[in-house]
Amino acid sequence: MKIHAEALLFDNDGTLVSSLESVNRCWSRWAAEYGIAAEDFARVELHGRPAVEIITELLPAGRAGEIPAALARIEELEVEDVPGGVELLPGTLRLLGSLPAGRWAVVTSATRPLAEARLREAGIDAPVVICADDITRGKPDPEPYLLAAARLGADPARCVVFEDAPAGLAAGRAAGMTTVALTTTHDRSALVADAVVTDLSDVSAQAAADGVEITAVARASA
């Protein structure tokens, strides 16, 4: 699959890096501290969603006043767990290193302190980073990806989204962007995208006069 794009937009966790074990470890500790029943915690999707949405879903309505402190606590736990808790996924640095400056961005559901800590740990210096702090509606809403395109001065219809989570792919589709799914965290049957690859080692890019030429070795398509 060959695509000509103005800009490439990458989710972070599960796409560029993996911190899945850290996420599970920190959220399990948070749930224990806040007295969340194991069965309630087990049914919640943690991956690819803003922490405030997860917390709002887990805390009973009568405890809504605890949300700000609970959000600060999970951020504290996750930032503290970053050293040794972030692993580069295959192909990440090679692909990012081939991209022209100003033609790509990271779009993550993490807060800015956590996103910057994870990117710094992985040695990734992104020209634009869109975080939970920058938006009012998180994935699967298209707002995060539309904001990234605007920051790069790119036409959304000529942007390509790289995502591993169904919520992120839904956000990319809703933004009118081409989507490429990675099977790093979800079974391909759960991924609705224009192309599905194993990881970023299946993707190559070359600078063009008005953007980037991308080649993706698609393993499946939706």
C-alpha beads as a LAMMPS data file, in Angstrom:
LAMMPS data file: protein, C-alpha beads

222 atoms
221 bonds

1 atom types
1 bond types

-500.0 500.0 xlo xhi
-500.0 500.0 ylo yhi
-500.0 500.0 zlo zhi

Masses

1 110.0

Atoms # bond

1 1 1 0.000 0.000 0.000
2 1 1 1.449 3.349 -1.070
3 1 1 0.123 6.621 0.330
4 1 1 1.067 10.230 -0.335
5 1 1 0.462 12.283 2.800
6 1 1 0.961 15.823 4.011
7 1 1 1.477 14.627 7.583
8 1 1 1.757 11.480 9.677
9 1 1 0.054 11.355 13.069
10 1 1 1.130 8.735 15.598
11 1 1 -0.467 7.486 18.766
12 1 1 2.259 6.909 21.355
13 1 1 1.669 3.979 23.717
14 1 1 1.182 0.791 21.719
15 1 1 2.287 2.475 18.484
16 1 1 5.687 4.098 19.066
17 1 1 6.420 2.608 22.470
18 1 1 5.012 0.001 24.809
19 1 1 4.297 0.745 28.436
20 1 1 1.499 -1.792 28.788
21 1 1 2.966 -3.487 31.847
22 1 1 3.529 -0.125 33.518
23 1 1 -0.039 0.962 32.732
24 1 1 -1.524 -2.201 34.196
25 1 1 0.740 -2.013 37.244
26 1 1 -0.067 1.624 38.002
27 1 1 -3.791 1.400 37.400
28 1 1 -4.060 -1.747 39.539
29 1 1 -2.386 0.112 42.389
30 1 1 -4.634 3.130 41.840
31 1 1 -7.775 0.955 41.868
32 1 1 -6.719 -0.660 45.141
33 1 1 -6.081 2.741 46.724
34 1 1 -9.507 4.012 45.666
35 1 1 -11.380 0.880 46.695
36 1 1 -12.495 -0.104 43.187
37 1 1 -13.811 -3.660 43.114
38 1 1 -11.721 -6.054 41.046
39 1 1 -14.661 -7.005 38.820
40 1 1 -15.426 -3.346 38.070
41 1 1 -11.799 -2.591 37.291
42 1 1 -11.493 -5.641 35.020
43 1 1 -14.316 -4.546 32.717
44 1 1 -12.851 -1.120 31.906
45 1 1 -10.752 -0.521 28.788
46 1 1 -7.562 1.231 29.935
47 1 1 -5.770 1.500 26.631
48 1 1 -6.034 4.511 24.342
49 1 1 -8.358 6.581 26.540
50 1 1 -7.785 9.713 28.656
51 1 1 -7.305 8.929 32.340
52 1 1 -10.083 11.297 33.361
53 1 1 -12.591 9.262 31.341
54 1 1 -11.446 6.019 32.964
55 1 1 -11.633 7.527 36.436
56 1 1 -15.085 8.993 35.783
57 1 1 -16.281 5.571 34.666
58 1 1 -14.828 3.783 37.682
59 1 1 -15.755 6.139 40.502
60 1 1 -19.414 6.066 41.618
61 1 1 -21.413 9.205 40.841
62 1 1 -21.381 10.192 44.502
63 1 1 -17.578 10.418 44.439
64 1 1 -17.297 12.809 41.515
65 1 1 -15.617 15.340 43.788
66 1 1 -12.625 13.000 44.061
67 1 1 -11.878 13.059 40.320
68 1 1 -9.237 15.854 40.348
69 1 1 -7.242 14.203 43.152
70 1 1 -7.657 10.767 41.582
71 1 1 -6.386 12.097 38.244
72 1 1 -3.358 13.664 39.930
73 1 1 -2.649 10.381 41.704
74 1 1 -2.658 8.166 38.612
75 1 1 -0.459 10.691 36.806
76 1 1 1.964 10.616 39.737
77 1 1 2.059 6.816 39.758
78 1 1 2.606 6.542 35.995
79 1 1 5.279 9.236 35.788
80 1 1 7.175 7.606 38.674
81 1 1 6.981 4.275 36.828
82 1 1 8.398 5.606 33.529
83 1 1 12.088 4.749 34.160
84 1 1 12.420 1.173 32.931
85 1 1 8.711 1.039 32.101
86 1 1 8.892 2.200 28.476
87 1 1 10.055 0.037 25.570
88 1 1 10.543 1.190 21.992
89 1 1 8.495 -0.823 19.524
90 1 1 10.084 -2.209 16.344
91 1 1 10.663 0.250 13.530
92 1 1 9.876 3.381 15.564
93 1 1 13.186 5.245 15.480
94 1 1 13.980 4.213 11.903
95 1 1 10.639 5.514 10.619
96 1 1 10.604 8.730 12.653
97 1 1 14.198 9.433 11.647
98 1 1 13.203 9.312 7.969
99 1 1 10.455 11.916 8.292
100 1 1 10.876 15.607 7.413
101 1 1 10.612 18.063 10.306
102 1 1 7.140 19.489 10.672
103 1 1 5.474 16.579 8.885
104 1 1 4.579 14.432 11.889
105 1 1 3.077 14.616 15.349
106 1 1 2.360 12.439 18.373
107 1 1 -1.292 12.333 19.460
108 1 1 -1.720 10.680 22.838
109 1 1 -4.431 10.282 25.466
110 1 1 -1.839 10.738 28.219
111 1 1 -1.454 13.984 30.135
112 1 1 1.434 16.216 29.066
113 1 1 3.754 15.388 32.002
114 1 1 3.277 11.663 31.393
115 1 1 3.524 11.915 27.597
116 1 1 6.714 13.965 27.762
117 1 1 8.242 11.602 30.319
118 1 1 7.543 8.553 28.135
119 1 1 8.801 10.202 24.950
120 1 1 11.948 11.426 26.705
121 1 1 12.600 7.944 28.117
122 1 1 12.276 6.513 24.592
123 1 1 14.513 9.167 23.020
124 1 1 11.748 10.567 20.808
125 1 1 11.801 14.299 20.050
126 1 1 8.458 15.056 18.426
127 1 1 7.859 18.383 16.657
128 1 1 4.237 18.466 17.853
129 1 1 2.651 16.584 20.759
130 1 1 -1.114 16.666 21.359
131 1 1 -2.059 15.475 24.861
132 1 1 -5.177 15.091 26.988
133 1 1 -4.474 18.576 28.379
134 1 1 -4.939 20.139 24.929
135 1 1 -8.445 18.884 24.176
136 1 1 -11.967 18.781 25.567
137 1 1 -13.009 15.470 23.983
138 1 1 -10.680 12.497 23.779
139 1 1 -10.505 9.579 21.368
140 1 1 -12.728 8.211 19.789
141 1 1 -13.731 11.837 19.163
142 1 1 -11.761 13.286 16.208
143 1 1 -10.718 16.424 18.123
144 1 1 -7.168 15.267 19.018
145 1 1 -6.282 14.339 15.446
146 1 1 -7.915 17.414 13.932
147 1 1 -5.942 19.598 16.342
148 1 1 -2.692 17.872 15.355
149 1 1 -3.418 18.456 11.665
150 1 1 -4.153 22.116 12.370
151 1 1 -0.921 22.537 14.322
152 1 1 1.012 21.098 11.366
153 1 1 -0.954 23.133 8.821
154 1 1 -2.064 19.939 7.077
155 1 1 -5.304 19.020 5.350
156 1 1 -6.976 16.311 7.496
157 1 1 -7.944 14.411 4.346
158 1 1 -4.232 14.103 3.527
159 1 1 -3.109 12.910 6.956
160 1 1 -2.352 9.319 7.930
161 1 1 -3.073 8.081 11.455
162 1 1 -1.071 5.219 12.976
163 1 1 -2.906 3.571 15.875
164 1 1 -3.109 0.335 17.818
165 1 1 -6.396 0.925 19.684
166 1 1 -9.974 0.810 18.345
167 1 1 -10.803 4.166 19.986
168 1 1 -7.885 5.867 18.256
169 1 1 -8.714 4.356 14.888
170 1 1 -12.307 5.539 15.290
171 1 1 -10.972 9.040 16.009
172 1 1 -8.858 8.967 12.859
173 1 1 -11.762 7.799 10.711
174 1 1 -14.053 10.455 12.186
175 1 1 -11.422 13.070 11.306
176 1 1 -11.561 11.929 7.670
177 1 1 -7.995 10.613 7.727
178 1 1 -6.403 7.467 6.317
179 1 1 -5.844 4.943 9.106
180 1 1 -3.136 2.329 9.564
181 1 1 -3.614 -0.105 12.440
182 1 1 -0.850 -1.930 14.326
183 1 1 -1.508 -5.339 15.888
184 1 1 0.709 -4.586 18.898
185 1 1 -2.048 -4.595 21.540
186 1 1 -5.274 -5.824 19.909
187 1 1 -6.250 -8.712 17.692
188 1 1 -6.623 -7.624 14.075
189 1 1 -10.309 -8.622 14.172
190 1 1 -10.898 -5.631 16.493
191 1 1 -9.091 -3.162 14.229
192 1 1 -11.044 -1.280 11.557
193 1 1 -8.568 0.561 9.328
194 1 1 -7.512 1.198 5.746
195 1 1 -4.515 -1.060 6.333
196 1 1 -3.281 -3.306 9.132
197 1 1 0.418 -3.902 9.788
198 1 1 2.285 -5.794 12.465
199 1 1 4.236 -2.757 13.692
200 1 1 6.134 0.225 12.285
201 1 1 8.863 -2.002 10.885
202 1 1 6.312 -2.710 8.123
203 1 1 6.227 0.993 7.192
204 1 1 8.765 3.077 5.283
205 1 1 8.690 6.746 4.307
206 1 1 10.462 9.082 1.924
207 1 1 10.301 12.874 1.875
208 1 1 8.508 14.403 -1.114
209 1 1 8.225 18.005 -2.278
210 1 1 4.858 18.519 -0.628
211 1 1 4.763 15.806 2.009
212 1 1 5.753 12.192 2.564
213 1 1 5.509 9.072 0.421
214 1 1 4.599 6.108 2.637
215 1 1 4.813 2.422 1.846
216 1 1 3.026 0.047 4.213
217 1 1 3.257 -3.731 3.948
218 1 1 -0.395 -4.355 4.772
219 1 1 -1.070 -7.729 6.383
220 1 1 -4.846 -7.277 6.183
221 1 1 -7.366 -4.579 5.437
222 1 1 -10.839 -3.696 6.590

Bonds

1 1 1 2
2 1 2 3
3 1 3 4
4 1 4 5
5 1 5 6
6 1 6 7
7 1 7 8
8 1 8 9
9 1 9 10
10 1 10 11
11 1 11 12
12 1 12 13
13 1 13 14
14 1 14 15
15 1 15 16
16 1 16 17
17 1 17 18
18 1 18 19
19 1 19 20
20 1 20 21
21 1 21 22
22 1 22 23
23 1 23 24
24 1 24 25
25 1 25 26
26 1 26 27
27 1 27 28
28 1 28 29
29 1 29 30
30 1 30 31
31 1 31 32
32 1 32 33
33 1 33 34
34 1 34 35
35 1 35 36
36 1 36 37
37 1 37 38
38 1 38 39
39 1 39 40
40 1 40 41
41 1 41 42
42 1 42 43
43 1 43 44
44 1 44 45
45 1 45 46
46 1 46 47
47 1 47 48
48 1 48 49
49 1 49 50
50 1 50 51
51 1 51 52
52 1 52 53
53 1 53 54
54 1 54 55
55 1 55 56
56 1 56 57
57 1 57 58
58 1 58 59
59 1 59 60
60 1 60 61
61 1 61 62
62 1 62 63
63 1 63 64
64 1 64 65
65 1 65 66
66 1 66 67
67 1 67 68
68 1 68 69
69 1 69 70
70 1 70 71
71 1 71 72
72 1 72 73
73 1 73 74
74 1 74 75
75 1 75 76
76 1 76 77
77 1 77 78
78 1 78 79
79 1 79 80
80 1 80 81
81 1 81 82
82 1 82 83
83 1 83 84
84 1 84 85
85 1 85 86
86 1 86 87
87 1 87 88
88 1 88 89
89 1 89 90
90 1 90 91
91 1 91 92
92 1 92 93
93 1 93 94
94 1 94 95
95 1 95 96
96 1 96 97
97 1 97 98
98 1 98 99
99 1 99 100
100 1 100 101
101 1 101 102
102 1 102 103
103 1 103 104
104 1 104 105
105 1 105 106
106 1 106 107
107 1 107 108
108 1 108 109
109 1 109 110
110 1 110 111
111 1 111 112
112 1 112 113
113 1 113 114
114 1 114 115
115 1 115 116
116 1 116 117
117 1 117 118
118 1 118 119
119 1 119 120
120 1 120 121
121 1 121 122
122 1 122 123
123 1 123 124
124 1 124 125
125 1 125 126
126 1 126 127
127 1 127 128
128 1 128 129
129 1 129 130
130 1 130 131
131 1 131 132
132 1 132 133
133 1 133 134
134 1 134 135
135 1 135 136
136 1 136 137
137 1 137 138
138 1 138 139
139 1 139 140
140 1 140 141
141 1 141 142
142 1 142 143
143 1 143 144
144 1 144 145
145 1 145 146
146 1 146 147
147 1 147 148
148 1 148 149
149 1 149 150
150 1 150 151
151 1 151 152
152 1 152 153
153 1 153 154
154 1 154 155
155 1 155 156
156 1 156 157
157 1 157 158
158 1 158 159
159 1 159 160
160 1 160 161
161 1 161 162
162 1 162 163
163 1 163 164
164 1 164 165
165 1 165 166
166 1 166 167
167 1 167 168
168 1 168 169
169 1 169 170
170 1 170 171
171 1 171 172
172 1 172 173
173 1 173 174
174 1 174 175
175 1 175 176
176 1 176 177
177 1 177 178
178 1 178 179
179 1 179 180
180 1 180 181
181 1 181 182
182 1 182 183
183 1 183 184
184 1 184 185
185 1 185 186
186 1 186 187
187 1 187 188
188 1 188 189
189 1 189 190
190 1 190 191
191 1 191 192
192 1 192 193
193 1 193 194
194 1 194 195
195 1 195 196
196 1 196 197
197 1 197 198
198 1 198 199
199 1 199 200
200 1 200 201
201 1 201 202
202 1 202 203
203 1 203 204
204 1 204 205
205 1 205 206
206 1 206 207
207 1 207 208
208 1 208 209
209 1 209 210
210 1 210 211
211 1 211 212
212 1 212 213
213 1 213 214
214 1 214 215
215 1 215 216
216 1 216 217
217 1 217 218
218 1 218 219
219 1 219 220
220 1 220 221
221 1 221 222
